[in-house]
Amino acid sequence: MKIEVLGTGCSRCQQLEKDVYNALAALDIAADVSKVQDIKKIMEYKVMSTPALVVDGQVKIAGRIPRKEELYSILESSK
């Protein structure tokens, strides 16, 4: 699984990245996680507001931090 956290480095973007790592550890899921801060790359996903979560090339969430249960559900269904 490839996960990308899109964001320019704001506190909400950092929180989403932290939440992703915590969720992966709690669910015992192995994934390649990267943070994308380049605006051009973020725009390639047609994301207009950050933070955003991309799993295997698909934007799952944009413009907000998901609830813990929602994040767990997204990650489990993408295994």
PyMOL Python script that loads the backbone (N, CA, C, O; Angstrom):
from pymol import cmd

cmd.read_pdbstr("""\
ATOM      1  N   MET A   1       0.853  -1.170   0.000  1.00  0.00           N
ATOM      2  CA  MET A   1       0.000   0.000   0.000  1.00  0.00           C
ATOM      3  C   MET A   1       0.899   1.233   0.000  1.00  0.00           C
ATOM      4  O   MET A   1       1.881   1.299   0.739  1.00  0.00           O
ATOM      5  N   LYS A   2       0.555   2.189  -0.823  1.00  0.00           N
ATOM      6  CA  LYS A   2       1.292   3.456  -0.883  1.00  0.00           C
ATOM      7  C   LYS A   2       0.371   4.565  -0.388  1.00  0.00           C
ATOM      8  O   LYS A   2      -0.725   4.759  -0.913  1.00  0.00           O
ATOM      9  N   ILE A   3       0.830   5.284   0.623  1.00  0.00           N
ATOM     10  CA  ILE A   3       0.043   6.366   1.210  1.00  0.00           C
ATOM     11  C   ILE A   3       0.815   7.667   1.051  1.00  0.00           C
ATOM     12  O   ILE A   3       2.016   7.734   1.316  1.00  0.00           O
ATOM     13  N   GLU A   4       0.101   8.700   0.611  1.00  0.00           N
ATOM     14  CA  GLU A   4       0.694  10.020   0.513  1.00  0.00           C
ATOM     15  C   GLU A   4      -0.150  10.994   1.325  1.00  0.00           C
ATOM     16  O   GLU A   4      -1.376  11.015   1.216  1.00  0.00           O
ATOM     17  N   VAL A   5       0.517  11.789   2.128  1.00  0.00           N
ATOM     18  CA  VAL A   5      -0.141  12.854   2.875  1.00  0.00           C
ATOM     19  C   VAL A   5       0.213  14.146   2.146  1.00  0.00           C
ATOM     20  O   VAL A   5       1.380  14.533   2.079  1.00  0.00           O
ATOM     21  N   LEU A   6      -0.796  14.801   1.605  1.00  0.00           N
ATOM     22  CA  LEU A   6      -0.578  16.026   0.849  1.00  0.00           C
ATOM     23  C   LEU A   6      -0.780  17.230   1.755  1.00  0.00           C
ATOM     24  O   LEU A   6      -1.791  17.333   2.449  1.00  0.00           O
ATOM     25  N   GLY A   7       0.182  18.135   1.745  1.00  0.00           N
ATOM     26  CA  GLY A   7       0.060  19.339   2.552  1.00  0.00           C
ATOM     27  C   GLY A   7       1.339  20.138   2.543  1.00  0.00           C
ATOM     28  O   GLY A   7       2.416  19.609   2.269  1.00  0.00           O
ATOM     29  N   THR A   8       1.215  21.403   2.840  1.00  0.00           N
ATOM     30  CA  THR A   8       2.361  22.304   2.774  1.00  0.00           C
ATOM     31  C   THR A   8       3.137  22.399   4.078  1.00  0.00           C
ATOM     32  O   THR A   8       4.102  23.159   4.157  1.00  0.00           O
ATOM     33  N   GLY A   9       2.755  21.667   5.078  1.00  0.00           N
ATOM     34  CA  GLY A   9       3.481  21.669   6.340  1.00  0.00           C
ATOM     35  C   GLY A   9       2.751  22.337   7.486  1.00  0.00           C
ATOM     36  O   GLY A   9       3.336  22.557   8.547  1.00  0.00           O
ATOM     37  N   CYS A  10       1.486  22.664   7.291  1.00  0.00           N
ATOM     38  CA  CYS A  10       0.702  23.285   8.355  1.00  0.00           C
ATOM     39  C   CYS A  10       0.467  22.272   9.483  1.00  0.00           C
ATOM     40  O   CYS A  10       0.730  21.080   9.321  1.00  0.00           O
ATOM     41  N   SER A  11      -0.016  22.747  10.593  1.00  0.00           N
ATOM     42  CA  SER A  11      -0.219  21.868  11.750  1.00  0.00           C
ATOM     43  C   SER A  11      -1.235  20.762  11.462  1.00  0.00           C
ATOM     44  O   SER A  11      -1.093  19.645  11.960  1.00  0.00           O
ATOM     45  N   ARG A  12      -2.259  21.066  10.661  1.00  0.00           N
ATOM     46  CA  ARG A  12      -3.259  20.038  10.329  1.00  0.00           C
ATOM     47  C   ARG A  12      -2.635  18.954   9.443  1.00  0.00           C
ATOM     48  O   ARG A  12      -2.959  17.775   9.585  1.00  0.00           O
ATOM     49  N   CYS A  13      -1.754  19.345   8.544  1.00  0.00           N
ATOM     50  CA  CYS A  13      -1.074  18.376   7.683  1.00  0.00           C
ATOM     51  C   CYS A  13      -0.165  17.475   8.521  1.00  0.00           C
ATOM     52  O   CYS A  13      -0.113  16.264   8.305  1.00  0.00           O
ATOM     53  N   GLN A  14       0.538  18.061   9.460  1.00  0.00           N
ATOM     54  CA  GLN A  14       1.403  17.293  10.347  1.00  0.00           C
ATOM     55  C   GLN A  14       0.587  16.343  11.217  1.00  0.00           C
ATOM     56  O   GLN A  14       1.017  15.222  11.489  1.00  0.00           O
ATOM     57  N   GLN A  15      -0.589  16.788  11.651  1.00  0.00           N
ATOM     58  CA  GLN A  15      -1.453  15.944  12.470  1.00  0.00           C
ATOM     59  C   GLN A  15      -1.945  14.744  11.668  1.00  0.00           C
ATOM     60  O   GLN A  15      -1.976  13.628  12.185  1.00  0.00           O
ATOM     61  N   LEU A  16      -2.331  14.959  10.413  1.00  0.00           N
ATOM     62  CA  LEU A  16      -2.797  13.844   9.580  1.00  0.00           C
ATOM     63  C   LEU A  16      -1.679  12.834   9.377  1.00  0.00           C
ATOM     64  O   LEU A  16      -1.915  11.628   9.447  1.00  0.00           O
ATOM     65  N   GLU A  17      -0.480  13.304   9.130  1.00  0.00           N
ATOM     66  CA  GLU A  17       0.649  12.389   8.947  1.00  0.00           C
ATOM     67  C   GLU A  17       0.867  11.557  10.217  1.00  0.00           C
ATOM     68  O   GLU A  17       1.060  10.344  10.141  1.00  0.00           O
ATOM     69  N   LYS A  18       0.836  12.202  11.363  1.00  0.00           N
ATOM     70  CA  LYS A  18       0.997  11.498  12.642  1.00  0.00           C
ATOM     71  C   LYS A  18      -0.123  10.485  12.843  1.00  0.00           C
ATOM     72  O   LYS A  18       0.130   9.356  13.264  1.00  0.00           O
ATOM     73  N   ASP A  19      -1.357  10.880  12.545  1.00  0.00           N
ATOM     74  CA  ASP A  19      -2.504   9.987  12.693  1.00  0.00           C
ATOM     75  C   ASP A  19      -2.379   8.765  11.785  1.00  0.00           C
ATOM     76  O   ASP A  19      -2.737   7.656  12.181  1.00  0.00           O
ATOM     77  N   VAL A  20      -1.877   8.966  10.580  1.00  0.00           N
ATOM     78  CA  VAL A  20      -1.700   7.852   9.641  1.00  0.00           C
ATOM     79  C   VAL A  20      -0.698   6.848  10.212  1.00  0.00           C
ATOM     80  O   VAL A  20      -0.960   5.646  10.223  1.00  0.00           O
ATOM     81  N   TYR A  21       0.439   7.340  10.683  1.00  0.00           N
ATOM     82  CA  TYR A  21       1.444   6.434  11.269  1.00  0.00           C
ATOM     83  C   TYR A  21       0.882   5.694  12.477  1.00  0.00           C
ATOM     84  O   TYR A  21       1.118   4.495  12.628  1.00  0.00           O
ATOM     85  N   ASN A  22       0.146   6.384  13.334  1.00  0.00           N
ATOM     86  CA  ASN A  22      -0.451   5.739  14.514  1.00  0.00           C
ATOM     87  C   ASN A  22      -1.468   4.677  14.112  1.00  0.00           C
ATOM     88  O   ASN A  22      -1.504   3.594  14.696  1.00  0.00           O
ATOM     89  N   ALA A  23      -2.292   4.986  13.116  1.00  0.00           N
ATOM     90  CA  ALA A  23      -3.307   4.034  12.658  1.00  0.00           C
ATOM     91  C   ALA A  23      -2.658   2.800  12.036  1.00  0.00           C
ATOM     92  O   ALA A  23      -3.093   1.677  12.292  1.00  0.00           O
ATOM     93  N   LEU A  24      -1.632   2.998  11.231  1.00  0.00           N
ATOM     94  CA  LEU A  24      -0.946   1.858  10.622  1.00  0.00           C
ATOM     95  C   LEU A  24      -0.343   0.954  11.695  1.00  0.00           C
ATOM     96  O   LEU A  24      -0.409  -0.271  11.592  1.00  0.00           O
ATOM     97  N   ALA A  25       0.239   1.556  12.714  1.00  0.00           N
ATOM     98  CA  ALA A  25       0.824   0.763  13.797  1.00  0.00           C
ATOM     99  C   ALA A  25      -0.264   0.010  14.566  1.00  0.00           C
ATOM    100  O   ALA A  25      -0.100  -1.168  14.885  1.00  0.00           O
ATOM    101  N   ALA A  26      -1.358   0.682  14.859  1.00  0.00           N
ATOM    102  CA  ALA A  26      -2.446   0.051  15.616  1.00  0.00           C
ATOM    103  C   ALA A  26      -3.092  -1.093  14.838  1.00  0.00           C
ATOM    104  O   ALA A  26      -3.506  -2.097  15.419  1.00  0.00           O
ATOM    105  N   LEU A  27      -3.172  -0.930  13.527  1.00  0.00           N
ATOM    106  CA  LEU A  27      -3.812  -1.944  12.688  1.00  0.00           C
ATOM    107  C   LEU A  27      -2.820  -2.988  12.178  1.00  0.00           C
ATOM    108  O   LEU A  27      -3.214  -3.949  11.517  1.00  0.00           O
ATOM    109  N   ASP A  28      -1.541  -2.802  12.482  1.00  0.00           N
ATOM    110  CA  ASP A  28      -0.481  -3.695  12.022  1.00  0.00           C
ATOM    111  C   ASP A  28      -0.503  -3.834  10.500  1.00  0.00           C
ATOM    112  O   ASP A  28      -0.501  -4.942   9.963  1.00  0.00           O
ATOM    113  N   ILE A  29      -0.525  -2.695   9.823  1.00  0.00           N
ATOM    114  CA  ILE A  29      -0.516  -2.646   8.364  1.00  0.00           C
ATOM    115  C   ILE A  29       0.803  -2.049   7.910  1.00  0.00           C
ATOM    116  O   ILE A  29       1.230  -1.008   8.410  1.00  0.00           O
ATOM    117  N   ALA A  30       1.447  -2.718   6.956  1.00  0.00           N
ATOM    118  CA  ALA A  30       2.686  -2.194   6.386  1.00  0.00           C
ATOM    119  C   ALA A  30       2.335  -1.322   5.183  1.00  0.00           C
ATOM    120  O   ALA A  30       1.536  -1.714   4.332  1.00  0.00           O
ATOM    121  N   ALA A  31       2.932  -0.149   5.122  1.00  0.00           N
ATOM    122  CA  ALA A  31       2.653   0.757   4.011  1.00  0.00           C
ATOM    123  C   ALA A  31       3.845   1.667   3.787  1.00  0.00           C
ATOM    124  O   ALA A  31       4.624   1.938   4.700  1.00  0.00           O
ATOM    125  N   ASP A  32       3.969   2.132   2.557  1.00  0.00           N
ATOM    126  CA  ASP A  32       4.979   3.115   2.193  1.00  0.00           C
ATOM    127  C   ASP A  32       4.321   4.484   2.333  1.00  0.00           C
ATOM    128  O   ASP A  32       3.456   4.840   1.534  1.00  0.00           O
ATOM    129  N   VAL A  33       4.724   5.249   3.340  1.00  0.00           N
ATOM    130  CA  VAL A  33       4.113   6.548   3.618  1.00  0.00           C
ATOM    131  C   VAL A  33       5.068   7.660   3.204  1.00  0.00           C
ATOM    132  O   VAL A  33       6.250   7.639   3.549  1.00  0.00           O
ATOM    133  N   SER A  34       4.546   8.625   2.465  1.00  0.00           N
ATOM    134  CA  SER A  34       5.357   9.787   2.102  1.00  0.00           C
ATOM    135  C   SER A  34       4.538  11.054   2.279  1.00  0.00           C
ATOM    136  O   SER A  34       3.308  11.038   2.234  1.00  0.00           O
ATOM    137  N   LYS A  35       5.248  12.136   2.479  1.00  0.00           N
ATOM    138  CA  LYS A  35       4.605  13.435   2.623  1.00  0.00           C
ATOM    139  C   LYS A  35       4.911  14.236   1.366  1.00  0.00           C
ATOM    140  O   LYS A  35       6.069  14.348   0.963  1.00  0.00           O
ATOM    141  N   VAL A  36       3.878  14.793   0.747  1.00  0.00           N
ATOM    142  CA  VAL A  36       4.027  15.575  -0.472  1.00  0.00           C
ATOM    143  C   VAL A  36       3.749  17.032  -0.128  1.00  0.00           C
ATOM    144  O   VAL A  36       2.635  17.388   0.256  1.00  0.00           O
ATOM    145  N   GLN A  37       4.776  17.875  -0.270  1.00  0.00           N
ATOM    146  CA  GLN A  37       4.626  19.283   0.035  1.00  0.00           C
ATOM    147  C   GLN A  37       4.711  20.164  -1.212  1.00  0.00           C
ATOM    148  O   GLN A  37       4.424  21.360  -1.150  1.00  0.00           O
ATOM    149  N   ASP A  38       5.102  19.581  -2.330  1.00  0.00           N
ATOM    150  CA  ASP A  38       5.232  20.330  -3.583  1.00  0.00           C
ATOM    151  C   ASP A  38       3.840  20.677  -4.121  1.00  0.00           C
ATOM    152  O   ASP A  38       3.036  19.790  -4.409  1.00  0.00           O
ATOM    153  N   ILE A  39       3.574  21.958  -4.250  1.00  0.00           N
ATOM    154  CA  ILE A  39       2.248  22.420  -4.697  1.00  0.00           C
ATOM    155  C   ILE A  39       1.881  21.842  -6.056  1.00  0.00           C
ATOM    156  O   ILE A  39       0.724  21.479  -6.271  1.00  0.00           O
ATOM    157  N   LYS A  40       2.824  21.747  -6.970  1.00  0.00           N
ATOM    158  CA  LYS A  40       2.536  21.204  -8.309  1.00  0.00           C
ATOM    159  C   LYS A  40       2.083  19.752  -8.222  1.00  0.00           C
ATOM    160  O   LYS A  40       1.154  19.341  -8.919  1.00  0.00           O
ATOM    161  N   LYS A  41       2.742  18.977  -7.365  1.00  0.00           N
ATOM    162  CA  LYS A  41       2.349  17.574  -7.205  1.00  0.00           C
ATOM    163  C   LYS A  41       0.981  17.462  -6.537  1.00  0.00           C
ATOM    164  O   LYS A  41       0.178  16.600  -6.893  1.00  0.00           O
ATOM    165  N   ILE A  42       0.723  18.332  -5.573  1.00  0.00           N
ATOM    166  CA  ILE A  42      -0.581  18.331  -4.910  1.00  0.00           C
ATOM    167  C   ILE A  42      -1.673  18.656  -5.930  1.00  0.00           C
ATOM    168  O   ILE A  42      -2.733  18.031  -5.931  1.00  0.00           O
ATOM    169  N   MET A  43      -1.411  19.632  -6.794  1.00  0.00           N
ATOM    170  CA  MET A  43      -2.388  20.028  -7.812  1.00  0.00           C
ATOM    171  C   MET A  43      -2.640  18.928  -8.838  1.00  0.00           C
ATOM    172  O   MET A  43      -3.720  18.877  -9.427  1.00  0.00           O
ATOM    173  N   GLU A  44      -1.667  18.047  -9.062  1.00  0.00           N
ATOM    174  CA  GLU A  44      -1.865  16.911  -9.971  1.00  0.00           C
ATOM    175  C   GLU A  44      -3.006  16.012  -9.488  1.00  0.00           C
ATOM    176  O   GLU A  44      -3.656  15.342 -10.291  1.00  0.00           O
ATOM    177  N   TYR A  45      -3.240  16.000  -8.200  1.00  0.00           N
ATOM    178  CA  TYR A  45      -4.341  15.218  -7.634  1.00  0.00           C
ATOM    179  C   TYR A  45      -5.657  16.002  -7.625  1.00  0.00           C
ATOM    180  O   TYR A  45      -6.685  15.502  -7.167  1.00  0.00           O
ATOM    181  N   LYS A  46      -5.610  17.229  -8.134  1.00  0.00           N
ATOM    182  CA  LYS A  46      -6.793  18.102  -8.173  1.00  0.00           C
ATOM    183  C   LYS A  46      -7.340  18.376  -6.771  1.00  0.00           C
ATOM    184  O   LYS A  46      -8.546  18.522  -6.575  1.00  0.00           O
ATOM    185  N   VAL A  47      -6.433  18.440  -5.811  1.00  0.00           N
ATOM    186  CA  VAL A  47      -6.799  18.751  -4.426  1.00  0.00           C
ATOM    187  C   VAL A  47      -6.706  20.257  -4.250  1.00  0.00           C
ATOM    188  O   VAL A  47      -5.660  20.854  -4.504  1.00  0.00           O
ATOM    189  N   MET A  48      -7.802  20.872  -3.814  1.00  0.00           N
ATOM    190  CA  MET A  48      -7.844  22.315  -3.657  1.00  0.00           C
ATOM    191  C   MET A  48      -7.608  22.769  -2.219  1.00  0.00           C
ATOM    192  O   MET A  48      -7.291  23.934  -1.981  1.00  0.00           O
ATOM    193  N   SER A  49      -7.762  21.858  -1.262  1.00  0.00           N
ATOM    194  CA  SER A  49      -7.509  22.213   0.130  1.00  0.00           C
ATOM    195  C   SER A  49      -6.823  21.041   0.826  1.00  0.00           C
ATOM    196  O   SER A  49      -7.112  19.874   0.563  1.00  0.00           O
ATOM    197  N   THR A  50      -5.917  21.391   1.711  1.00  0.00           N
ATOM    198  CA  THR A  50      -5.162  20.375   2.423  1.00  0.00           C
ATOM    199  C   THR A  50      -5.530  20.415   3.906  1.00  0.00           C
ATOM    200  O   THR A  50      -6.073  21.417   4.371  1.00  0.00           O
ATOM    201  N   PRO A  51      -5.258  19.388   4.632  1.00  0.00           N
ATOM    202  CA  PRO A  51      -4.513  18.202   4.261  1.00  0.00           C
ATOM    203  C   PRO A  51      -5.360  17.254   3.414  1.00  0.00           C
ATOM    204  O   PRO A  51      -6.589  17.323   3.397  1.00  0.00           O
ATOM    205  N   ALA A  52      -4.655  16.368   2.713  1.00  0.00           N
ATOM    206  CA  ALA A  52      -5.343  15.359   1.919  1.00  0.00           C
ATOM    207  C   ALA A  52      -4.635  14.026   2.103  1.00  0.00           C
ATOM    208  O   ALA A  52      -3.430  13.969   2.348  1.00  0.00           O
ATOM    209  N   LEU A  53      -5.404  12.967   1.981  1.00  0.00           N
ATOM    210  CA  LEU A  53      -4.888  11.613   2.124  1.00  0.00           C
ATOM    211  C   LEU A  53      -5.097  10.876   0.816  1.00  0.00           C
ATOM    212  O   LEU A  53      -6.216  10.786   0.310  1.00  0.00           O
ATOM    213  N   VAL A  54      -4.008  10.349   0.271  1.00  0.00           N
ATOM    214  CA  VAL A  54      -4.052   9.601  -0.983  1.00  0.00           C
ATOM    215  C   VAL A  54      -3.589   8.182  -0.680  1.00  0.00           C
ATOM    216  O   VAL A  54      -2.513   7.977  -0.119  1.00  0.00           O
ATOM    217  N   VAL A  55      -4.409   7.204  -1.055  1.00  0.00           N
ATOM    218  CA  VAL A  55      -4.067   5.804  -0.844  1.00  0.00           C
ATOM    219  C   VAL A  55      -4.057   5.123  -2.208  1.00  0.00           C
ATOM    220  O   VAL A  55      -5.064   5.102  -2.916  1.00  0.00           O
ATOM    221  N   ASP A  56      -2.902   4.568  -2.562  1.00  0.00           N
ATOM    222  CA  ASP A  56      -2.723   3.890  -3.849  1.00  0.00           C
ATOM    223  C   ASP A  56      -3.213   4.740  -5.021  1.00  0.00           C
ATOM    224  O   ASP A  56      -3.873   4.240  -5.933  1.00  0.00           O
ATOM    225  N   GLY A  57      -2.882   6.027  -4.983  1.00  0.00           N
ATOM    226  CA  GLY A  57      -3.196   6.931  -6.084  1.00  0.00           C
ATOM    227  C   GLY A  57      -4.582   7.532  -6.083  1.00  0.00           C
ATOM    228  O   GLY A  57      -4.908   8.329  -6.962  1.00  0.00           O
ATOM    229  N   GLN A  58      -5.406   7.167  -5.116  1.00  0.00           N
ATOM    230  CA  GLN A  58      -6.769   7.690  -5.043  1.00  0.00           C
ATOM    231  C   GLN A  58      -6.907   8.626  -3.841  1.00  0.00           C
ATOM    232  O   GLN A  58      -6.527   8.280  -2.722  1.00  0.00           O
ATOM    233  N   VAL A  59      -7.455   9.808  -4.091  1.00  0.00           N
ATOM    234  CA  VAL A  59      -7.691  10.757  -3.004  1.00  0.00           C
ATOM    235  C   VAL A  59      -8.861  10.238  -2.171  1.00  0.00           C
ATOM    236  O   VAL A  59      -9.971  10.062  -2.672  1.00  0.00           O
ATOM    237  N   LYS A  60      -8.592  10.001  -0.908  1.00  0.00           N
ATOM    238  CA  LYS A  60      -9.625   9.487  -0.007  1.00  0.00           C
ATOM    239  C   LYS A  60     -10.254  10.593   0.824  1.00  0.00           C
ATOM    240  O   LYS A  60     -11.447  10.546   1.122  1.00  0.00           O
ATOM    241  N   ILE A  61      -9.456  11.593   1.203  1.00  0.00           N
ATOM    242  CA  ILE A  61      -9.936  12.697   2.035  1.00  0.00           C
ATOM    243  C   ILE A  61      -9.181  13.953   1.625  1.00  0.00           C
ATOM    244  O   ILE A  61      -7.979  13.905   1.363  1.00  0.00           O
ATOM    245  N   ALA A  62      -9.883  15.069   1.571  1.00  0.00           N
ATOM    246  CA  ALA A  62      -9.219  16.344   1.278  1.00  0.00           C
ATOM    247  C   ALA A  62      -9.863  17.459   2.099  1.00  0.00           C
ATOM    248  O   ALA A  62     -11.083  17.516   2.260  1.00  0.00           O
ATOM    249  N   GLY A  63      -9.012  18.339   2.612  1.00  0.00           N
ATOM    250  CA  GLY A  63      -9.495  19.518   3.307  1.00  0.00           C
ATOM    251  C   GLY A  63      -9.854  19.349   4.765  1.00  0.00           C
ATOM    252  O   GLY A  63     -10.377  20.273   5.389  1.00  0.00           O
ATOM    253  N   ARG A  64      -9.574  18.159   5.325  1.00  0.00           N
ATOM    254  CA  ARG A  64      -9.928  17.942   6.725  1.00  0.00           C
ATOM    255  C   ARG A  64      -9.138  16.768   7.285  1.00  0.00           C
ATOM    256  O   ARG A  64      -8.531  15.989   6.551  1.00  0.00           O
ATOM    257  N   ILE A  65      -9.166  16.669   8.588  1.00  0.00           N
ATOM    258  CA  ILE A  65      -8.563  15.530   9.272  1.00  0.00           C
ATOM    259  C   ILE A  65      -9.696  14.552   9.589  1.00  0.00           C
ATOM    260  O   ILE A  65     -10.678  14.931  10.227  1.00  0.00           O
ATOM    261  N   PRO A  66      -9.569  13.303   9.152  1.00  0.00           N
ATOM    262  CA  PRO A  66     -10.654  12.349   9.423  1.00  0.00           C
ATOM    263  C   PRO A  66     -10.708  11.941  10.889  1.00  0.00           C
ATOM    264  O   PRO A  66      -9.713  12.014  11.609  1.00  0.00           O
ATOM    265  N   ARG A  67     -11.887  11.513  11.313  1.00  0.00           N
ATOM    266  CA  ARG A  67     -12.028  10.916  12.637  1.00  0.00           C
ATOM    267  C   ARG A  67     -11.226   9.612  12.653  1.00  0.00           C
ATOM    268  O   ARG A  67     -10.992   9.006  11.607  1.00  0.00           O
ATOM    269  N   LYS A  68     -10.815   9.195  13.825  1.00  0.00           N
ATOM    270  CA  LYS A  68     -10.002   7.993  13.985  1.00  0.00           C
ATOM    271  C   LYS A  68     -10.670   6.779  13.329  1.00  0.00           C
ATOM    272  O   LYS A  68     -10.017   6.014  12.619  1.00  0.00           O
ATOM    273  N   GLU A  69     -11.957   6.611  13.567  1.00  0.00           N
ATOM    274  CA  GLU A  69     -12.679   5.459  13.020  1.00  0.00           C
ATOM    275  C   GLU A  69     -12.705   5.499  11.491  1.00  0.00           C
ATOM    276  O   GLU A  69     -12.567   4.468  10.833  1.00  0.00           O
ATOM    277  N   GLU A  70     -12.881   6.692  10.938  1.00  0.00           N
ATOM    278  CA  GLU A  70     -12.916   6.835   9.481  1.00  0.00           C
ATOM    279  C   GLU A  70     -11.556   6.501   8.878  1.00  0.00           C
ATOM    280  O   GLU A  70     -11.484   5.821   7.854  1.00  0.00           O
ATOM    281  N   LEU A  71     -10.486   6.969   9.496  1.00  0.00           N
ATOM    282  CA  LEU A  71      -9.144   6.686   9.007  1.00  0.00           C
ATOM    283  C   LEU A  71      -8.857   5.190   9.076  1.00  0.00           C
ATOM    284  O   LEU A  71      -8.316   4.616   8.131  1.00  0.00           O
ATOM    285  N   TYR A  72      -9.212   4.566  10.175  1.00  0.00           N
ATOM    286  CA  TYR A  72      -9.018   3.117  10.315  1.00  0.00           C
ATOM    287  C   TYR A  72      -9.775   2.379   9.215  1.00  0.00           C
ATOM    288  O   TYR A  72      -9.234   1.456   8.606  1.00  0.00           O
ATOM    289  N   SER A  73     -11.006   2.772   8.955  1.00  0.00           N
ATOM    290  CA  SER A  73     -11.826   2.136   7.934  1.00  0.00           C
ATOM    291  C   SER A  73     -11.196   2.264   6.550  1.00  0.00           C
ATOM    292  O   SER A  73     -11.157   1.297   5.789  1.00  0.00           O
ATOM    293  N   ILE A  74     -10.707   3.444   6.232  1.00  0.00           N
ATOM    294  CA  ILE A  74     -10.062   3.673   4.928  1.00  0.00           C
ATOM    295  C   ILE A  74      -8.834   2.782   4.777  1.00  0.00           C
ATOM    296  O   ILE A  74      -8.646   2.148   3.739  1.00  0.00           O
ATOM    297  N   LEU A  75      -8.012   2.737   5.797  1.00  0.00           N
ATOM    298  CA  LEU A  75      -6.782   1.940   5.721  1.00  0.00           C
ATOM    299  C   LEU A  75      -7.077   0.443   5.668  1.00  0.00           C
ATOM    300  O   LEU A  75      -6.442  -0.288   4.908  1.00  0.00           O
ATOM    301  N   GLU A  76      -8.032  -0.015   6.469  1.00  0.00           N
ATOM    302  CA  GLU A  76      -8.365  -1.447   6.462  1.00  0.00           C
ATOM    303  C   GLU A  76      -8.955  -1.881   5.123  1.00  0.00           C
ATOM    304  O   GLU A  76      -8.651  -2.970   4.638  1.00  0.00           O
ATOM    305  N   SER A  77      -9.791  -1.045   4.527  1.00  0.00           N
ATOM    306  CA  SER A  77     -10.408  -1.427   3.256  1.00  0.00           C
ATOM    307  C   SER A  77      -9.441  -1.327   2.087  1.00  0.00           C
ATOM    308  O   SER A  77      -9.733  -1.824   0.999  1.00  0.00           O
ATOM    309  N   SER A  78      -8.295  -0.692   2.298  1.00  0.00           N
ATOM    310  CA  SER A  78      -7.321  -0.531   1.222  1.00  0.00           C
ATOM    311  C   SER A  78      -6.194  -1.558   1.285  1.00  0.00           C
ATOM    312  O   SER A  78      -5.297  -1.538   0.442  1.00  0.00           O
ATOM    313  N   LYS A  79      -6.228  -2.455   2.271  1.00  0.00           N
ATOM    314  CA  LYS A  79      -5.149  -3.455   2.414  1.00  0.00           C
ATOM    315  C   LYS A  79      -5.110  -4.353   1.208  1.00  0.00           C
ATOM    316  O   LYS A  79      -4.275  -5.256   1.137  1.00  0.00           O
TER     317      LYS A  79
END
""", "prot")
cmd.dss("prot")
cmd.show_as("cartoon", "prot")
cmd.util.cbc("prot")
cmd.orient("prot")
